[in-house]
Amino acid sequence: MDLIRHLRFFGAVADARHFGNAARDLGMTQPPLSQGIRRLEQHLGVRLFDRDARGVRITAAGRHLLPAARELLQGADDLVARARDLAVPEQPRVGVAADLDGLVPALFRAPAARGLPVVPTVAGSVELVDLLRDGLIDVAVVRHPGVVDGLTAGPVVVVPMRLERPDGAGAATQGGDLARTNLPVAVPPRHHQPPAHDQLVDALRRAGHSGDVVEARDVGGRQALVAAGAAVGLVPAGPDDEPTPGSPPLRLRVVQPHPSHRRPEIDHDAVAEALGAALAAAAPLAETLGTSQSQTPPAAASPPTVGPPGPRPAT
């Protein structure tokens, strides 16, 4: 259990004496806050709050533990601040989802081309969102859908995909039809972004494919599976590529902290704009859906769309 995070829940509810208001202060929805308080109570072995018709009251045990909790939180904040003074680079720290394959280099080059050299991070979307919330990166491109509570999320960019299949010599070639292949699809690990993974498996089945997938940790592993004839791949359709009809698209968003949580020395919006332009240039057939959304207090985050669990990784 992340004790520091759950102690922040404790302090927020103790201050607000209301779960809904505390959730807004924390930039999250109420159900995970309530669940977090219950987990903390189970971990500590005491009840921290009583609820009745008049609202939320802190218990005697809660009052006794609250000063120690605040001392721990202050110590954690001081430690992070000291570390940032020593280690935070002046350049924007940009994260790109490891699932984007050939789009990754273009996304990191785009801010630098505008005079904004970046410190790059490549990781799964869930990890990138956690890094944003912890203040360890400044802007990220992540897969959609996914939970982005407390962050400012740009519009959803839908990138068409093309099928990559092995030819007779074992090399990867473009073309084919998902409904006519009996090979599994090489995909990133489900834990990189579970809702997006499950949505992809559902879309494969709707396209006439079996929905069988084989997970590979990185792009090199997925390319190796395709080249060896063990799987087909789905990769973003570039400027010279023809998207495969019926192939599930890649849905992406540029995400950054709420303005009140951004580093003042970094032009977050300029970096986000450069990343959006890079997506449009690298995938000219991409479509943008909706508008930017700030999922911060008082607005509540929308729950992710989650389909049935995907197949387990191949062994």
C-alpha positions as CSV (number, residue, x, y, z in Angstrom):
1,M,0.0,0.0,0.0
2,D,1.2,3.5,-0.8
3,L,1.1,4.8,2.8
4,I,2.0,8.4,2.0
5,R,-0.8,8.7,-0.6
6,H,-3.4,7.2,1.8
7,L,-2.3,9.5,4.6
8,R,-3.0,12.4,2.2
9,F,-6.5,11.0,1.9
10,F,-6.7,10.9,5.7
11,G,-5.6,14.5,6.1
12,A,-7.9,15.8,3.3
13,V,-11.0,14.2,4.9
14,A,-10.0,15.4,8.3
15,D,-9.8,18.9,7.0
16,A,-13.0,18.9,4.9
17,R,-15.1,16.6,7.2
18,H,-16.8,15.6,3.9
19,F,-15.8,12.9,1.5
20,G,-17.1,14.7,-1.6
21,N,-15.3,18.0,-0.8
22,A,-12.1,16.1,0.1
23,A,-12.2,14.3,-3.2
24,R,-12.5,17.6,-5.0
25,D,-9.6,19.0,-3.1
26,L,-7.5,16.0,-4.1
27,G,-8.5,16.1,-7.7
28,M,-10.2,12.7,-7.7
29,T,-13.6,11.1,-7.5
30,Q,-15.2,10.1,-4.3
31,P,-15.4,6.2,-4.6
32,P,-11.6,5.7,-4.8
33,L,-11.2,8.1,-1.8
34,S,-13.6,6.2,0.3
35,Q,-12.0,2.9,-0.7
36,G,-8.6,4.4,0.2
37,I,-9.7,5.4,3.7
38,R,-11.1,1.9,4.3
39,R,-7.8,0.4,3.2
40,L,-5.9,2.7,5.5
41,E,-8.1,1.8,8.4
42,Q,-7.6,-1.8,7.7
43,H,-3.8,-1.3,7.5
44,L,-3.7,0.7,10.8
45,G,-6.2,-1.5,12.6
46,V,-8.4,1.4,13.8
47,R,-11.4,3.3,12.6
48,L,-10.5,6.9,11.6
49,F,-13.9,8.4,10.8
50,D,-17.6,7.9,11.7
51,R,-20.3,8.7,9.3
52,D,-23.9,9.6,10.2
53,A,-26.7,11.8,9.0
54,R,-24.9,14.9,10.2
55,G,-21.8,14.2,8.1
56,V,-18.3,12.8,8.8
57,R,-16.7,12.9,12.3
58,I,-13.1,12.0,13.1
59,T,-12.8,9.3,15.8
60,A,-10.7,9.6,18.9
61,A,-8.1,7.3,17.3
62,G,-8.2,9.5,14.2
63,R,-7.5,12.7,16.3
64,H,-4.7,11.0,18.1
65,L,-3.0,9.8,14.8
66,L,-3.6,12.9,12.7
67,P,-0.6,15.0,14.0
68,A,1.8,12.1,13.3
69,A,0.2,11.7,9.8
70,R,0.7,15.3,9.1
71,E,4.4,15.1,10.3
72,L,5.0,12.2,8.0
73,L,3.4,14.0,5.0
74,Q,5.5,17.2,5.7
75,G,8.6,15.1,5.9
76,A,7.8,13.4,2.6
77,D,7.2,16.7,0.9
78,D,10.4,18.1,2.2
79,L,12.4,15.1,0.9
80,V,10.8,15.4,-2.5
81,A,11.5,19.2,-2.6
82,R,15.2,18.7,-1.7
83,A,15.6,16.0,-4.3
84,R,14.0,18.2,-7.0
85,D,16.4,21.0,-6.1
86,L,19.3,18.6,-6.7
87,A,18.0,16.7,-9.7
88,V,15.2,18.5,-11.7
89,P,16.5,19.5,-15.2
90,E,15.6,22.8,-16.6
91,Q,14.3,21.2,-19.8
92,P,10.7,19.8,-20.0
93,R,10.4,16.2,-19.0
94,V,8.3,14.4,-21.6
95,G,6.9,10.9,-21.4
96,V,5.7,8.9,-24.4
97,A,3.8,5.6,-24.2
98,A,6.0,2.7,-25.1
99,D,3.1,1.3,-27.2
100,L,3.5,3.9,-30.0
101,D,6.2,2.1,-31.9
102,G,7.4,4.2,-34.8
103,L,5.8,7.4,-33.5
104,V,8.1,7.6,-30.5
105,P,11.2,9.3,-32.2
106,A,9.0,11.9,-34.0
107,L,7.3,12.9,-30.8
108,F,10.6,13.5,-29.0
109,R,12.0,15.4,-32.0
110,A,9.0,17.8,-32.3
111,P,9.6,20.0,-29.1
112,A,13.3,20.2,-29.8
113,A,12.6,21.5,-33.3
114,R,10.8,24.4,-31.7
115,G,13.6,25.2,-29.4
116,L,12.3,23.1,-26.5
117,P,14.8,20.2,-26.0
118,V,13.3,17.6,-23.6
119,V,14.3,14.9,-21.2
120,P,12.6,11.8,-22.6
121,T,10.9,9.0,-20.7
122,V,9.3,5.9,-22.5
123,A,7.0,3.8,-20.3
124,G,3.5,2.3,-20.1
125,S,0.6,4.8,-20.0
126,V,-0.4,3.9,-16.4
127,E,3.2,4.5,-15.2
128,L,3.4,7.8,-17.1
129,V,0.1,9.1,-15.5
130,D,1.6,8.2,-12.1
131,L,4.8,10.1,-12.9
132,L,2.7,13.1,-13.9
133,R,0.7,13.0,-10.7
134,D,4.0,12.7,-8.7
135,G,5.5,15.7,-10.5
136,L,8.3,13.6,-12.0
137,I,7.5,14.4,-15.7
138,D,5.8,17.5,-17.2
139,V,3.8,16.3,-20.2
140,A,3.0,12.9,-21.6
141,V,1.4,11.2,-24.6
142,V,-0.7,8.3,-23.4
143,R,-3.1,5.7,-24.7
144,H,-6.9,6.3,-24.3
145,P,-9.1,5.2,-22.6
146,G,-7.5,5.4,-19.1
147,V,-7.9,7.1,-15.8
148,V,-6.5,10.7,-15.8
149,D,-8.1,12.1,-12.6
150,G,-6.5,15.3,-11.5
151,L,-4.8,16.0,-14.8
152,T,-5.5,18.2,-17.8
153,A,-6.1,15.9,-20.8
154,G,-6.1,17.1,-24.4
155,P,-8.5,15.9,-27.1
156,V,-8.5,12.2,-28.2
157,V,-6.4,11.7,-31.3
158,V,-7.5,8.6,-33.3
159,V,-4.6,7.2,-35.4
160,P,-5.4,4.7,-38.1
161,M,-3.4,1.5,-38.1
162,R,-2.0,-0.9,-40.7
163,L,-1.6,-4.6,-40.5
164,E,2.0,-5.9,-40.5
165,R,2.3,-9.6,-41.4
166,P,5.2,-11.9,-42.0
167,D,6.0,-12.9,-45.6
168,G,7.4,-16.2,-46.8
169,A,10.9,-15.2,-45.9
170,G,10.1,-14.2,-42.4
171,A,10.3,-10.4,-43.0
172,A,7.4,-8.1,-42.1
173,T,5.3,-6.7,-45.0
174,Q,2.2,-4.5,-45.1
175,G,-1.2,-5.8,-46.2
176,G,-3.7,-8.5,-45.4
177,D,-6.9,-8.6,-43.6
178,L,-7.5,-9.2,-39.8
179,A,-10.4,-11.5,-40.5
180,R,-8.3,-13.7,-42.7
181,T,-5.4,-14.3,-40.5
182,N,-5.1,-17.1,-38.0
183,L,-2.1,-15.6,-36.2
184,P,-2.3,-13.7,-32.9
185,V,-1.7,-10.0,-32.8
186,A,1.5,-8.8,-31.1
187,V,0.5,-6.2,-28.6
188,P,2.1,-4.2,-25.7
189,P,1.6,-5.7,-22.2
190,R,-1.9,-5.3,-20.8
191,H,-0.6,-3.5,-17.6
192,H,0.6,-0.6,-19.8
193,Q,-3.0,0.5,-20.1
194,P,-5.6,-2.1,-19.2
195,P,-8.7,-0.3,-20.5
196,A,-7.1,0.4,-23.8
197,H,-5.9,-3.2,-24.1
198,D,-9.3,-4.6,-23.4
199,Q,-10.9,-2.2,-25.9
200,L,-8.4,-3.4,-28.5
201,V,-9.2,-7.1,-28.0
202,D,-12.9,-6.3,-28.3
203,A,-12.3,-4.4,-31.5
204,L,-10.2,-7.3,-33.0
205,R,-13.1,-9.7,-32.4
206,R,-15.6,-7.2,-34.0
207,A,-13.3,-7.1,-37.0
208,G,-13.5,-10.8,-37.5
209,H,-10.3,-11.8,-35.8
210,S,-10.2,-14.4,-33.0
211,G,-9.0,-11.8,-30.5
212,D,-5.9,-13.9,-29.7
213,V,-3.0,-11.7,-28.7
214,V,0.6,-12.2,-27.6
215,E,2.1,-9.6,-25.4
216,A,5.7,-8.3,-25.9
217,R,7.3,-5.7,-23.6
218,D,8.8,-3.4,-26.3
219,V,8.6,-2.6,-30.0
220,G,11.7,-4.8,-30.7
221,G,9.9,-7.8,-29.2
222,R,6.8,-7.2,-31.2
223,Q,8.8,-6.8,-34.4
224,A,10.6,-10.0,-33.7
225,L,7.4,-11.9,-33.3
226,V,6.1,-10.6,-36.6
227,A,9.4,-11.3,-38.5
228,A,9.5,-14.9,-37.1
229,G,6.0,-15.6,-38.3
230,A,4.6,-16.0,-34.8
231,A,2.2,-13.1,-34.9
232,V,0.9,-10.2,-37.0
233,G,1.4,-6.6,-35.9
234,L,-0.7,-3.4,-35.9
235,V,1.4,-0.3,-36.3
236,P,0.4,3.4,-36.9
237,A,-0.1,4.2,-40.6
238,G,2.5,6.7,-41.7
239,P,2.3,9.4,-44.4
240,D,3.0,6.8,-47.2
241,D,1.0,3.9,-45.7
242,E,-2.5,2.7,-46.5
243,P,-4.5,1.9,-43.3
244,T,-5.8,-1.6,-43.1
245,P,-9.7,-1.5,-43.4
246,G,-11.3,-2.6,-40.2
247,S,-8.1,-2.5,-38.1
248,P,-8.7,-1.0,-34.6
249,P,-7.2,2.6,-34.4
250,L,-4.8,3.8,-31.8
251,R,-6.3,6.4,-29.5
252,L,-4.0,8.9,-27.8
253,R,-4.1,12.0,-25.6
254,V,-1.6,14.6,-24.6
255,V,-1.8,14.9,-20.8
256,Q,-0.3,17.4,-18.4
257,P,-0.7,18.5,-14.8
258,H,-3.4,21.0,-13.7
259,P,-2.0,24.6,-14.1
260,S,-1.6,25.0,-10.3
261,H,0.7,21.9,-10.2
262,R,3.0,22.8,-13.1
263,R,6.6,23.9,-12.9
264,P,6.6,27.7,-13.5
265,E,9.8,27.6,-15.5
266,I,8.3,25.2,-18.1
267,D,6.0,26.2,-20.9
268,H,3.8,23.1,-20.7
269,D,1.3,24.3,-23.3
270,A,4.0,24.9,-25.9
271,V,5.3,21.4,-25.4
272,A,1.8,19.9,-25.6
273,E,1.1,21.9,-28.8
274,A,4.4,20.5,-30.3
275,L,3.5,17.0,-29.4
276,G,0.0,17.4,-30.9
277,A,1.5,18.8,-34.1
278,A,3.9,15.9,-34.3
279,L,1.0,13.4,-34.1
280,A,-0.7,15.1,-36.9
281,A,2.4,15.1,-39.1
282,A,3.4,11.6,-38.3
283,A,-0.1,10.2,-38.9
284,P,-1.8,12.6,-41.3
285,L,-4.9,10.5,-41.5
286,A,-5.4,10.9,-37.7
287,E,-8.7,12.3,-36.5
288,T,-9.2,14.5,-33.4
289,L,-12.3,13.8,-31.3
290,G,-13.7,16.3,-28.8
291,T,-11.9,19.1,-27.0
292,S,-9.4,19.3,-24.2
293,Q,-10.6,18.4,-20.7
294,S,-9.3,19.5,-17.4
295,Q,-10.1,16.7,-15.0
296,T,-9.5,18.7,-11.8
297,P,-11.6,20.1,-9.0
298,P,-14.5,20.6,-9.1
299,A,-15.0,18.4,-12.1
300,A,-15.0,14.7,-11.6
301,A,-13.2,12.3,-13.9
302,S,-15.1,10.1,-16.2
303,P,-14.7,6.3,-15.5
304,P,-12.6,4.4,-18.1
305,T,-14.3,2.1,-20.6
306,V,-13.3,-1.4,-19.7
307,G,-14.1,-4.5,-21.7
308,P,-13.6,-8.1,-20.8
309,P,-10.1,-9.2,-19.7
310,G,-7.7,-9.9,-22.6
311,P,-5.9,-13.1,-23.0
312,R,-2.8,-13.8,-20.9
313,P,0.7,-13.3,-22.3
314,A,2.1,-16.2,-24.3
315,T,4.7,-18.2,-22.5
